[in-house]
């Protein structure tokens, strides 16, 4: 048995080894290189694909954001025009005068719109922006007496929101809506007491005795306080005049009407601050006889929103640096 094993081993050792092909190392390396290049190309193609897909989505989102529903009013036949004011009334904000007036102008100029509904859900804001919108509604109403504009109140129509609503032909509310707040405020803080306790000295230099008007880090001047109150009273009177003019004989004045109080929608109807109950759909159906509602609201595009945020941040920083003491009146 062992002799057979030894013979097999001897024969195996005498058998010549299979020669390797010359240049096999290079061939293997080339295959590996080609495989690597192929994998990199595939990875690059997928990378380009995903980048193009993301870019397409971004372009589509920007295009969608920049379009306004007001342009969809073409060729839709007789319809009720809808414009929404949702949020604080402020420059470059959701309820800024520029975008609201642009929507109003389009709605009035469209011969197919039978009436306009201004849907307001706002706690108020800038008396300047509210005043501009109120004046423009009054002007457009005079130029288009056959095309009524009605306000429909959502959750709240207070202060600057009501300042705008007062210019409409009618105001409709929900019985639980919050309405009113016919007043003006100017708020801020005073830190002089805290500064004295911790030993901080305020060093304010001005050219002009009232340039530090309402500076929160300086003692309050009685003269400046009286001046500020007179200014608030003046703006408040403007607000009162607008409400009286807009509501006319429908308004049932009480000592609290212009005190800054708010009322429920049901109470506002009793006081003549509103005309009745209704929604966008019910007013379109019952008052305009047109349930075809087209939204003219001017919506801010994504690109504009980004630019505005950067611009607002830079502008706010510049204003704060130049006028740190500035406090503006507000219809809130």
Buried (B, 14 or more C-beta within 10 A) or exposed (E): EEEEEEEEEEEEEEEEEEEEEEEEEEEEEEEEEEEEEEEEEEEEEEEEEEEEEEEEEEEEEBEEBEEBBBEEBEEEEEBBBBBBBEBBBBBBBBBBBEBBBBBBBBBBEBEBBBBBBBBBBBBBBBBBBBBBBBBBBBEBBEEBEEBBBBBBBBBBBBBBBBBBBBBBBBBBBBEEBBBBBBBBBBEEEBBBEEBEEEEEEBEEEEEEEEEBBBBBBBEBBEEBEEBBEEEBEEBBEBBBEBBBEBBEEEBEEEEEBBEBEBBBBBBBBEBBBBBBBBBBEBBBBEBBEBEBBBBBBBBBBBEBEEEBEEEEEEEEEEEEEEEEBEBEBBBB
